[in-house]
Amino acid sequence: MIYLDHAATTPLDPRVRDAMLPFLNENWGNPSSIHQHGQRARHAVDSARETIATELHCQPREIIFTSGGTEADNLALRGVMRAGGATTGHLITTTIEHHAVLHTAEDLEKDGFEVTYLPVDKHGLVTVEQVEAAIRTDTKLVSVMLANNEVGTIEPIRDIGKILQKRRERGETAPLLHTDAVQGAGAINLDVRHLKVDLLSLSAHKCYGPKGIGCLFVKHGVQLRPMQTGGGQEHHQRAGTEHVTGIVGFAAALQSASEARETEAARQTELRDYFIVQLQKEIAGTQLLGHPTQRLPNNICMSFAGIESESLLLRLDLAGICASSGSACTSGALEPSHVLLAMGIGTEAAHSAIRFTLGKNTTKEELDTTVKEIKKITGELRQLNDKTD
């Protein structure tokens, strides 16, 4: 099996599993309990929070654990826009965000909030100038993803943060800045001070951690309205008994990914560029989608002219090669990718797009095998199409 769908999810790192096991077996207490079982669990949660805070260069109290990236995005948008019981306000986002952001923005619109959806260029990039031009006196939040999950384009988050900081210093309207950094773990520097963000979403299973756990960084002083009420967990920002095992695994995974980030990013970038060259050299009608260089180290999004992506994916799967046609959250959808359409990619090309995402165990030999198999499959499918026509 050749697995080239790491943007959808990653396998659990053995070291992460080993860190989690004690909290599935002997240390199964509730962190809110005062007895020793509960206090061992509380210590584990606190320790994990400190580890993640260290990786993000923030304070432990600024980390809110969630069930994953989707909940973190929801909490960021709804929490800021509804802070203080507000029922009106303006949000700025982009047309290529993950649906966790876009659907939340659409829901806020139904409730009376106003949203500006910024367009992107052919590479999937939004500019600082676009963001600044869209700011109004009632703008509360700007939400722009750190890196796109489908085409891998890295957005200018730090530059946007600088502009907002300068506006704040001049006494002008300066909304808060949120970034969905789910695809950035292990690939991009997640120092929130460097990025100059006020809120940042993460998910463990994108960096070799467990599914069902994520977090939202919320800068101290930012007002947030909770979405869940009940107990006082997570500094009264997210009620519910903490997922201790997942939290421990999340911290171990993020720490491991951060330690290996520079060397692994360089290795994957080299493999990525090699794969792109080989695909374009061996297979006619290929087009790289997304920014040619300002992209995630592991992301290759390619369209194959005249080929339906679903047909190619099924044939690849039969050959033992796993890839995808876009976000795993929208697999099975008949509509072309909203990201590709927003980039101005035609419907036909969008329907022929395949996303390959490398991982820390991906080898050059696996990529050579994949190129060979794609060349064979596309040749057969094109011959079949010619006969049908």
C-alpha positions as CSV (number, residue, x, y, z in Angstrom):
1,M,0.0,0.0,0.0
2,I,1.3,3.4,-1.0
3,Y,-0.4,6.1,1.1
4,L,-0.4,9.6,-0.4
5,D,-3.4,11.2,1.4
6,H,-1.7,12.6,4.5
7,A,-3.7,15.8,4.3
8,A,-6.8,13.8,5.1
9,T,-5.3,12.1,8.1
10,T,-2.0,10.6,9.2
11,P,-1.2,7.3,10.9
12,L,-0.7,7.3,14.6
13,D,3.0,7.6,15.5
14,P,4.1,4.7,17.7
15,R,5.6,7.1,20.2
16,V,2.3,8.9,20.5
17,R,0.5,5.6,21.0
18,D,2.9,4.7,23.8
19,A,2.3,8.0,25.5
20,M,-1.5,7.5,25.3
21,L,-1.6,3.9,26.5
22,P,-1.3,4.5,30.3
23,F,-4.3,6.8,30.1
24,L,-6.3,4.0,28.4
25,N,-5.3,1.5,31.1
26,E,-4.3,2.5,34.7
27,N,-4.7,6.3,34.6
28,W,-8.3,6.5,33.6
29,G,-9.5,9.1,36.1
30,N,-11.6,12.2,35.6
31,P,-9.5,15.4,35.7
32,S,-12.2,17.1,37.7
33,S,-12.0,14.6,40.6
34,I,-10.1,15.4,43.7
35,H,-8.8,11.9,44.4
36,Q,-5.5,10.5,43.2
37,H,-6.9,9.0,40.0
38,G,-8.4,12.3,39.1
39,Q,-5.3,14.3,40.0
40,R,-3.1,12.0,37.9
41,A,-5.4,12.8,34.9
42,R,-5.4,16.5,35.8
43,H,-1.6,16.5,35.9
44,A,-1.5,14.9,32.5
45,V,-3.8,17.5,31.0
46,D,-1.9,20.3,32.5
47,S,1.4,18.9,31.3
48,A,0.1,18.4,27.8
49,R,-1.3,22.0,27.8
50,E,2.1,23.3,28.7
51,T,3.8,21.3,26.0
52,I,1.5,22.6,23.3
53,A,1.8,26.1,24.6
54,T,5.6,25.8,24.4
55,E,5.3,24.7,20.8
56,L,3.0,27.7,19.9
57,H,5.0,30.1,22.1
58,C,2.0,31.1,24.1
59,Q,0.7,30.8,27.7
60,P,-0.9,27.5,28.8
61,R,-4.1,29.3,29.8
62,E,-4.4,30.5,26.1
63,I,-5.0,26.9,24.9
64,I,-8.6,25.5,24.8
65,F,-8.9,21.8,23.9
66,T,-11.6,20.9,21.4
67,S,-12.8,17.8,19.6
68,G,-10.7,18.8,16.5
69,G,-10.1,21.5,13.9
70,T,-13.8,21.9,13.0
71,E,-14.9,22.7,16.5
72,A,-11.9,25.0,17.0
73,D,-12.9,26.9,13.8
74,N,-16.5,27.1,14.9
75,L,-15.6,28.3,18.4
76,A,-13.3,31.0,17.0
77,L,-15.8,32.4,14.6
78,R,-19.0,32.1,16.7
79,G,-17.1,32.9,19.9
80,V,-15.7,36.2,18.7
81,M,-18.7,37.3,16.6
82,R,-21.1,36.6,19.5
83,A,-18.9,37.9,22.3
84,G,-20.7,40.0,24.8
85,G,-24.1,38.9,23.4
86,A,-23.6,40.7,20.1
87,T,-26.1,40.0,17.3
88,T,-24.5,42.1,14.6
89,G,-21.0,42.6,13.3
90,H,-18.8,42.1,10.3
91,L,-16.5,39.1,9.5
92,I,-13.9,38.9,6.7
93,T,-12.8,35.5,5.3
94,T,-11.9,34.0,1.9
95,T,-13.6,31.9,-0.7
96,I,-11.2,29.0,-0.3
97,E,-11.5,28.3,3.4
98,H,-12.4,24.8,4.8
99,H,-16.1,24.3,5.1
100,A,-15.7,24.4,8.9
101,V,-15.1,28.1,8.4
102,L,-17.3,28.8,5.4
103,H,-20.4,27.0,6.7
104,T,-20.0,28.7,10.0
105,A,-19.8,32.1,8.3
106,E,-22.9,31.3,6.3
107,D,-24.7,30.3,9.4
108,L,-23.7,33.6,11.1
109,E,-25.1,35.5,8.0
110,K,-28.5,33.8,8.6
111,D,-28.4,35.2,12.1
112,G,-27.9,38.8,11.0
113,F,-24.1,39.1,10.9
114,E,-22.4,40.4,7.7
115,V,-19.6,38.5,5.9
116,T,-17.2,39.5,3.2
117,Y,-15.7,36.6,1.2
118,L,-12.4,37.7,-0.4
119,P,-11.6,36.2,-3.8
120,V,-8.2,34.7,-4.5
121,D,-5.9,34.7,-7.5
122,K,-5.2,31.7,-9.8
123,H,-2.8,30.3,-7.3
124,G,-5.2,30.5,-4.4
125,L,-3.6,33.5,-2.8
126,V,-5.3,36.4,-1.0
127,T,-3.5,39.7,-0.6
128,V,-2.9,41.9,2.4
129,E,-4.3,44.8,0.4
130,Q,-7.6,42.9,-0.1
131,V,-7.9,42.3,3.6
132,E,-7.2,45.9,4.6
133,A,-9.6,47.3,2.0
134,A,-12.4,45.1,3.3
135,I,-12.1,46.3,6.9
136,R,-15.1,48.3,8.2
137,T,-15.7,50.1,11.5
138,D,-17.8,47.1,12.6
139,T,-15.4,44.4,11.5
140,K,-14.7,42.1,14.4
141,L,-12.7,39.2,12.9
142,V,-10.6,38.3,10.0
143,S,-10.3,34.5,9.4
144,V,-7.8,33.3,6.7
145,M,-6.4,29.8,6.7
146,L,-2.6,29.4,7.1
147,A,-2.4,26.8,4.2
148,N,-5.0,25.5,1.9
149,N,-5.9,21.8,2.5
150,E,-6.6,21.1,-1.2
151,V,-3.9,22.9,-3.2
152,G,-1.4,23.6,-0.5
153,T,-1.0,27.3,-1.1
154,I,0.4,29.1,2.0
155,E,-1.3,32.4,2.8
156,P,0.4,35.6,4.0
157,I,-0.8,35.4,7.6
158,R,2.1,37.2,9.2
159,D,1.8,40.1,6.8
160,I,-1.9,40.4,7.5
161,G,-1.1,40.3,11.2
162,K,1.4,43.1,10.7
163,I,-1.1,45.3,8.9
164,L,-3.7,44.8,11.7
165,Q,-1.0,45.6,14.3
166,K,-0.1,48.8,12.6
167,R,-3.8,49.8,12.4
168,R,-4.1,49.2,16.1
169,E,-1.1,51.3,16.8
170,R,-2.6,54.2,14.7
171,G,-5.9,53.9,16.6
172,E,-7.8,52.6,13.6
173,T,-10.2,49.7,13.4
174,A,-8.2,46.5,13.9
175,P,-10.2,43.3,14.0
176,L,-8.9,40.2,15.6
177,L,-7.1,37.7,13.3
178,H,-7.9,33.9,13.3
179,T,-6.1,31.3,11.2
180,D,-7.1,27.7,10.5
181,A,-3.6,26.2,10.8
182,V,-4.8,22.5,10.7
183,Q,-2.7,21.7,7.7
184,G,0.4,23.6,9.0
185,A,1.4,21.4,11.9
186,G,4.8,19.9,11.3
187,A,5.3,21.9,8.1
188,I,5.1,25.6,9.1
189,N,6.3,27.6,12.1
190,L,3.3,27.8,14.4
191,D,4.8,30.5,16.7
192,V,1.7,32.7,17.3
193,R,3.9,35.7,18.1
194,H,5.6,35.3,14.8
195,L,2.4,34.8,12.9
196,K,0.8,37.7,14.8
197,V,-2.5,36.0,15.2
198,D,-5.1,36.2,18.0
199,L,-6.7,32.8,17.4
200,L,-5.3,29.6,15.8
201,S,-7.0,26.3,15.2
202,L,-5.2,22.9,15.2
203,S,-6.1,19.2,15.0
204,A,-4.0,16.3,16.2
205,H,-4.7,13.8,13.5
206,K,-3.0,15.9,10.9
207,C,0.4,15.5,12.6
208,Y,0.4,11.8,13.5
209,G,-1.7,12.2,16.6
210,P,-5.2,10.7,17.4
211,K,-8.5,11.7,15.9
212,G,-11.1,13.5,17.9
213,I,-8.8,16.1,19.6
214,G,-7.7,19.6,18.6
215,C,-7.3,23.0,20.2
216,L,-7.9,26.7,19.8
217,F,-5.3,29.2,20.8
218,V,-7.0,32.3,22.1
219,K,-4.8,35.2,23.0
220,H,-5.2,36.5,26.5
221,G,-7.7,39.3,26.7
222,V,-9.7,38.1,23.7
223,Q,-13.4,37.9,24.6
224,L,-15.0,34.6,23.5
225,R,-18.6,33.4,23.9
226,P,-18.6,29.6,24.6
227,M,-20.6,27.3,22.4
228,Q,-20.9,24.6,25.0
229,T,-22.3,25.2,28.5
230,G,-22.2,22.9,31.5
231,G,-19.1,22.5,33.7
232,G,-16.2,24.9,34.1
233,Q,-13.7,23.0,32.1
234,E,-11.2,24.7,29.7
235,H,-11.3,28.0,31.7
236,H,-15.1,28.0,31.3
237,Q,-14.7,28.3,27.6
238,R,-15.6,24.7,26.6
239,A,-17.7,22.6,29.0
240,G,-17.3,18.8,29.1
241,T,-15.0,16.2,30.6
242,E,-11.6,16.5,29.0
243,H,-10.5,13.8,26.5
244,V,-7.4,13.0,28.6
245,T,-6.0,10.2,26.3
246,G,-6.4,12.4,23.2
247,I,-4.9,15.4,24.9
248,V,-1.8,13.5,25.9
249,G,-1.5,12.1,22.4
250,F,-1.9,15.5,20.9
251,A,0.9,17.0,22.9
252,A,3.2,14.1,22.1
253,A,2.4,14.3,18.4
254,L,2.8,18.1,18.1
255,Q,6.1,18.1,20.0
256,S,7.4,15.3,17.8
257,A,6.3,17.0,14.6
258,S,7.8,20.3,15.6
259,E,11.1,18.8,16.5
260,A,11.4,17.2,13.0
261,R,9.8,20.1,11.1
262,E,12.8,21.6,9.4
263,T,14.5,18.4,8.3
264,E,11.3,16.7,7.3
265,A,9.9,19.8,5.5
266,A,13.2,19.9,3.4
267,R,13.0,16.2,2.6
268,Q,9.3,16.4,1.6
269,T,9.9,19.5,-0.5
270,E,12.6,17.7,-2.5
271,L,10.3,14.7,-3.0
272,R,7.4,17.0,-3.9
273,D,9.3,18.8,-6.6
274,Y,10.7,15.6,-7.9
275,F,7.2,14.1,-8.1
276,I,5.8,17.2,-9.9
277,V,8.6,17.0,-12.5
278,Q,8.1,13.3,-13.1
279,L,4.3,13.7,-13.5
280,Q,4.7,16.5,-16.0
281,K,7.5,14.7,-17.9
282,E,5.8,11.3,-18.2
283,I,2.1,12.2,-18.5
284,A,0.7,14.6,-21.1
285,G,-2.0,17.1,-20.1
286,T,-0.9,17.6,-16.5
287,Q,-1.3,20.9,-14.7
288,L,-0.1,21.8,-11.3
289,L,-2.7,23.6,-9.2
290,G,-1.9,26.0,-6.4
291,H,1.1,28.2,-6.0
292,P,4.3,26.8,-7.6
293,T,6.6,27.5,-4.7
294,Q,4.6,29.1,-1.9
295,R,3.0,25.8,-0.9
296,L,3.1,23.1,1.7
297,P,6.1,20.8,1.5
298,N,4.0,17.7,1.0
299,N,1.2,18.9,-1.3
300,I,0.9,18.1,-5.0
301,C,-2.5,19.0,-6.5
302,M,-2.5,18.0,-10.2
303,S,-5.2,18.0,-12.9
304,F,-5.1,15.4,-15.7
305,A,-6.8,16.7,-18.8
306,G,-9.6,14.5,-20.1
307,I,-9.6,12.3,-17.0
308,E,-12.4,12.1,-14.4
309,S,-10.7,12.2,-11.0
310,E,-13.0,9.6,-9.5
311,S,-12.1,7.1,-12.2
312,L,-8.4,7.6,-11.7
313,L,-8.7,7.4,-7.9
314,L,-10.6,4.1,-8.1
315,R,-8.0,2.6,-10.4
316,L,-5.2,3.8,-8.2
317,D,-6.9,2.3,-5.2
318,L,-7.1,-1.0,-6.9
319,A,-3.4,-0.7,-7.6
320,G,-2.8,-0.1,-3.8
321,I,-2.2,3.7,-4.1
322,C,-4.2,6.1,-1.9
323,A,-4.9,9.7,-3.0
324,S,-7.9,12.0,-3.0
325,S,-9.8,14.5,-5.2
326,G,-9.8,17.2,-2.5
327,S,-10.9,17.6,1.1
328,A,-11.7,14.4,2.9
329,C,-14.7,16.2,4.4
330,T,-16.3,16.5,1.0
331,S,-15.4,13.2,-0.6
332,G,-18.3,11.7,-2.5
333,A,-19.6,15.2,-3.5
334,L,-20.6,15.4,-7.1
335,E,-19.9,19.2,-7.3
336,P,-16.3,20.3,-8.3
337,S,-14.1,21.7,-5.5
338,H,-15.2,25.1,-4.3
339,V,-11.5,25.9,-3.9
340,L,-10.6,25.2,-7.5
341,L,-13.6,27.1,-8.8
342,A,-12.7,30.1,-6.6
343,M,-9.2,30.0,-8.2
344,G,-10.7,30.3,-11.6
345,I,-10.0,26.7,-12.6
346,G,-12.7,25.5,-15.1
347,T,-15.2,22.9,-14.1
348,E,-13.7,20.3,-16.4
349,A,-10.2,20.8,-15.0
350,A,-11.6,20.8,-11.5
351,H,-13.2,17.4,-12.1
352,S,-9.9,16.0,-13.2
353,A,-7.9,17.2,-10.1
354,I,-6.1,14.8,-7.8
355,R,-4.4,15.7,-4.5
356,F,-1.3,13.7,-3.5
357,T,0.0,14.5,0.0
358,L,3.3,13.0,1.2
359,G,4.2,11.8,4.7
360,K,7.3,11.2,6.8
361,N,7.5,7.6,5.5
362,T,7.0,8.4,1.8
363,T,9.9,7.3,-0.4
364,K,11.1,8.2,-3.9
365,E,10.6,4.6,-4.9
366,E,6.9,4.9,-4.0
367,L,6.5,8.1,-6.1
368,D,8.2,6.4,-9.1
369,T,5.8,3.5,-8.8
370,T,2.9,6.0,-8.6
371,V,4.0,7.9,-11.7
372,K,4.3,4.6,-13.6
373,E,0.8,3.5,-12.5
374,I,-0.8,6.9,-13.3
375,K,0.8,6.9,-16.7
376,K,-0.6,3.4,-17.4
377,I,-4.1,4.3,-16.1
378,T,-4.4,7.7,-17.8
379,G,-3.4,6.1,-21.1
380,E,-6.0,3.4,-20.8
381,L,-8.7,5.9,-19.7
382,R,-7.9,8.2,-22.6
383,Q,-8.1,5.4,-25.1
384,L,-11.4,4.4,-23.7
385,N,-12.7,7.9,-23.9
386,D,-11.6,8.1,-27.6
387,K,-13.5,5.0,-28.4
388,T,-16.6,6.3,-26.6
389,D,-16.4,9.6,-28.5
